[in-house]
Amino acid sequence: MKRFGTSLLAVLLWASTPAASEEPPRLPAGTLVFHEKVQGQMEVFVSSDGGATATNVSRHPSEDSAPALSPDGQRIAFQSGRAGKSHIFTVPVSGGAPSQVTTGGSLDQSPCWSPDGRTIYFESHRGEGWRLCAVAATGGPVRVVSGQDVEALSPACSADGKRLACQLRRRGTERWLIAVLDLQGKMLWESSAGLSEFNESPAFSPDGRWVYFASSAPDGYQIFRVDSSGQAQAQAVTRFPGWKMHPATVAEGAWLLFDEKTPAGWRLGLADPATGAHSTLSSSGDRFHPGWRDAGK
């Protein structure tokens, strides 16, 4: 296992403030999912036009959130309280009756798919803290992945299907780190960004080189990245005002999509890490936890 940290002053700034002449990034063709607050509760939506129009595919009085698109783009996994406790469900992107994937007395949240679409990983509270678990996408027995000496949240699977990034803390501590495990739960490395106590919502780049994540900073949560081998310092990706959470890659990793806190409320934002150019997607309501699939992928 490797463990390393970075001094806040030593964190490398990757994105600078964009010049006025730089074009703001725009979403390419693809499928967007997110959850949105509708009449005081969260619902899951899907859009094929960058969020200009969107379809509510969860439609239930309970809270429905944390959507994740399947690798083939045909189904959405999400967490829902419609069964009494939070469990994992899937629903076709075209809408229809959701299928319940997990059951029982645990709290199951934050799903992600394996690259072959056969397995869903998720965080689960099983009496002694939060653990990472795995289940067949069609339901069945649950396998606990992470060990008992840590609590782990927000799993994200690498494109080769061999690693899980997560938000992790050791029992008895309060600091949440970013870690990468193998599929049997063995710790490969853990990291933190600067002096932050809270590092959250990791996501692999499509080529597996980077792990993006949100980290608390004096000016609110910002997006950072760290080499997925665990060998280098963390780098700041965003440095403009407002909180940013839940990064997802767009256009084969060329851009980053995330939710951001703006004066108008929570919106979806898009940034070009190479130039620092940034745009906010227009919406009338608060939107969170974006997921994306490029058209034709």
N, C-alpha and C positions, 0 to 999 in steps of 0.2 A: 504494500500500500504506500502511496506517496501522499504527502501533505505539504502544502505550501501556502503562503500568504503574500500579500503585497502591501507595502506602505501606501497610504493614501496619496502621498506626494509623488510616489514612484509610478502610479498607475499611468499607463500610456494613453494619451488622447488620440483616438483614431479618427474621429470626425470633427471637423472644424466648422465654424459658422459659415453657411453658404454665402457665396457672393450673390449680389442682387440679380446678376444676369443668368444664374443657374436655373434651369427649368425644374419646377417641383415635380417629383415623381408621380406617376399615375398608375393605377392598377391595370395590368394587362388583362387579356381574356382569361377567365378562370372561374372557379367556384369559391365563394366566400361564405363562411358560416360564422355566427357570433350569437351571443345572447344579449337581449335587450329588455330593459325594464318597461313593462306595459301595464298600466293601471296599478302600479305598486308591486308587481311581481315579475320575475324573470321568465322569459320565453326564448326558445331556440329558433333562429331564423337562418334561411339559406338564400343566397342571391347569386345571380349570374351576370349582374351588371355593376359590380362594385359597390353594392348597397343602395343604389338609387331606388330600386324596388326590391322587396324581400318578402319571402313567404314564411309564415309561422308554421313550423312543422311539429311543435310539441303540444300546443293548445290544451292546457290543463290548469286547474286552479292551483296546483302545487308549484313550487319553485323548480324550474328546469334550466340548467345552465351547463357551462364548460363543454361546449360541443367540440367534437373531433371528427374530421372527415376520414372515411376509410380510404386505403390506398387506391382502390379502383374508383373512388368518387361516387359510389352508389348508396352508401349508408352513412349515417351520422351517429356516433356514440355520444351520450350525454349523461349527466347525473340528474336524478329526479327524486322528489319526495312523494310521488304519487302512490307508492306502496306503503306509506306510513313512515319509513325511514329513507334516507338517501341511498339509492341504489343506481346501478348502471343499466341503461336502456340503449337500444338502437332503433333508428327509424329510417326509412328510405328518404333520400333527398327529395323525392317527389311528394313526400308526405304519406300519411296512412297511419295505421295502428302501430304504436311502438311495441317492441319486443323486450321483455325484461330479461336481463343477462345475469345479474346477481340477486341473491335473496338472503334471508336470515336476519340476525340481530345486529350485524355490523353496520357501520356507516361507510358507504363506498362512494368515492368521488374521483373527479379529475381523470377521465379515461384517456388512453392513447392506444393506437393500433400498432401491431407488429407490421413490418413491411409486406408480408404475405397476406395480411388481412385475416389470419386465422385466430389470432390471440389479441385480447384487450388487456393492457396493464392499467392499474389504477391504484389510488391510495385508499387504505381501509383502516378504520379504527376498530381494533379487535380486542378491546378490553385492557390492553397494556400499551396503549399509544398507537401511533400511526405507522403502518407497515406498507410496503409495496407488495402488490399481489398480481396474479395473472389468472385469466379464465379464458376458455374458448369463446370466440365471438358469438357463438350460438347458445352459450350458457353451459353450466356443468360444474364440476368440482373446482374449487379455488385453491391455487397454489400460492403460499406465502413466499415472497422472494427475498426481502430484506431481513437482516438479522435482528435479534432481540436487543442488542446493545445500542441501537440507534432508532430514531424516528425519521421517517422519510415521507415526502410529499411530492406531488407534481411530476410523475414519471414522463419521460420522453424517450422514445426508442430511436436508435441510430438507423440510418438507411440500410446498413448491412444486416440489421437485426441481431447484432451481437452484444450491444451495450445499452444500458439504461442510464440516462442522466436524471438527477433528481435534486430536490431540496432536502437537506439532511442536517440533523443535529444529534449529537451524542447525548444519551440519557444523563440527566443531571446538569445539563448546560442549557443556555438560552440562545446561543448563537447558531443561526441557520446558515449552513454552507452549501455550496454546489458540489455535488459528487457524481462520479461515474462508477457504475457497478457492472459486472457481467450478469448474465441471465440467471445465474445461480445465487446472486446476491453478494458475491465477493467484491470487496471494495478495491477498485483500481486506483483511484485517487480522489482527493477532496481539496477544495480551494475556497477562498473567500476573496472578495474584491475590497482592497483597502482595509479600512477600519470598520466597515459596515457590520452591523449585527444581523441584518436581514438580507438574504440573497435568495431569490425566488424564481419560479416559473421558467426552468431551463428549456432550451430547444436546440437540437442539433442542426447544423447547416446540412444541405442536401449531400454534399461531398464528404460529410463526416469530419471535416477538419476542425470546425469550431463548435463550441457550446455557447449559445447566447443566453443571457439571463437578465433579470431585473435586480438591481441592488439599491438599497437606500443610500441617499447622498444628502448633503446639506440643502440642495435645491430640489429635493424630492427624488423619487425613484427614477433612475436612469438605466438604459440598456448597456450592458457590458458584453464582452465576449472573452473566452479563454480557449487556448489551444486544447483540443480534445484529448491530446496525449498527456496533458497535465504537466508539461515541461516549461511553460513560459508564464510571464506575468499576464494578469487580466488587463484588458484594454477597454476604455470607455468608447462606446459607439455613439451615443447621443449626449449632447450637452446644451440643449435648449430648454427653456422653462417648462414646468409642468411634469407631473408624474407619468411615467411610462411603465407598462406591465405587459406580461404575456406575449413575448416576441414570437413571431412566426415568419418564415422566409417566403419570398415571392420571386417569381421569375428566376427559378433555379438558384436562389440565394443571392441574387443581385441586390434586392431590396429587403427591408424589414417592415413587417406589419405589426402593429401593437395597439393596445388601448391606451389612451392618454387623457389626463385630466386637463381640461381647458376651461376658460372662463364661462363657456356655455354649458359645461357638464362633461361627462365622459364620452369621448368620441374615439373612432378608430383613426390611427395615424399611420403614415407611410414615410419611410426615410431611405435615402440613398447613402449607405455608409461610406462610399468612395468620395462623395462631395459634401456630405452633410445636408444636402437639400432635403426639405421636409414638406409634406402636405397633410392636411387634415381632411378626412372624408366627411362630407356633409351628411347630417342626419338630424332629425327632430327630437330624438330621444337618446338616453344614455345607452351606449353599446360597449360590450366587454368581450374579452377572451376570443379574439379572432382566430380562425383557422382558414387555410387556403390550399387550393390545388390548382396548379397551372393547367390551362386547357391543353388537351391532348396528352397529358401525362397519366 
